[in-house]
Amino acid sequence: MAMITIPEFPKTKKLKSLAVLTSGGDAPGMNAAVRAVVRYSIANDIEVFGIMKGYSGLLEGQIEAMKLSSVANIIQRGGTVLKTSRCPEFMKKQVRKEAAYILERKGIEGLVVIGGDGSFAGASLLEKETGFRTIGVPGTIDNDIFGTDDTIGFDTAVNTAIEAIDRIRDTASSHGRLFLVEVMGRNSGFIALSTGIGGGAETIVVPEAEMTLPMIRKSIERGMNRGKTSSIIVVAEGPKPGLATRIGRGLEKAGFDSKICTLGHIQRGGVPTAHDRMLGSVLGAAAVAYLASGKSGGMVGITRNEVAFTPFKEVIGKKKTLPKVAMALAEILAT
Ligand code: ADP
């Protein structure tokens, strides 16, 4: 990742204290973001609190003042030291009002929410209904958040999947086998696309593009005709996980024997890559700088290698499109 500048810290800051939480699915690199929020706040004389277990911990009042040492030795750890949760109660307006009251009673003036689209929906409503200032930091392995080119955790997940593909390829080429590797991505094919290109897959199946069984067969046959003895097909799990198995069954009926490997949760954990640590550090600090300069009700992300602020209403519920150029490139490079 190129060096990215963070927004300038304002001469007169618009808040004296803030809190940070992680919510929804965990992602490697979230700890780097938490660490940056804490240390960048303290460096600028802002009192900073850590909230455990996302919105659930907030409602339970699990809020602790953070010191520089509270975030020592965490940058290299996967998951999130603040823990995370799914909190259905937060869907209720009355509960969000209660949350704002809990924060205000502690003297907290702003909230940094590290999470995905759902967590941002909660943060956005909290601000709209109560005026409590919030800012989002995109942390999800899926990279499916609109308004940012990159999310914290995506690079690590792709690297994990590529490492697995490299190992599978050793077996695939030794035995002359066809492997279907299922990666994460219910609604989006970003992990599959990057894994497929970086791992040299013969075919990539993603929810965004039509890929029928005959099309898959054709790509395998094309490889065989040019002397390939093994193939790797990367499949995004899609809305109903187990897609690789279903494709495998279909291929079997057509006379192709395949092996299935579902990577599952190993893609979510693990040591964050340098890229995700850097991204988490930059976005965490940028979130504090924006809040201090009076910006809130939106997400801090990366657009064309620049830190950018996007209002929540332009982020939430929008679908980030998979670049068609990259899909076409994957096909060209696999031939
Ligand atoms: P992610 O943030 O990774 O997309 P979820 O969609 O599970 O994960 O959302 C995390 C949490 O955010 C939910 O458990 C809930 O507390 C809160 N949340 C999600 N959607 C909404 C919503 N529409 N209104 C209020 N809170 C929400």
Boltz pocket constraint, residues with backbone or C-beta under 6 A from the ligand:
constraints:
  - pocket:
      binder: B
      contacts: [[A, 23], [A, 24], [A, 25], [A, 55], [A, 85], [A, 86], [A, 87], [A, 88], [A, 89], [A, 90], [A, 91], [A, 92], [A, 115], [A, 116], [A, 117], [A, 118], [A, 119], [A, 120], [A, 121], [A, 122], [A, 123], [A, 125], [A, 139], [A, 140]]
      max_distance: 6.0
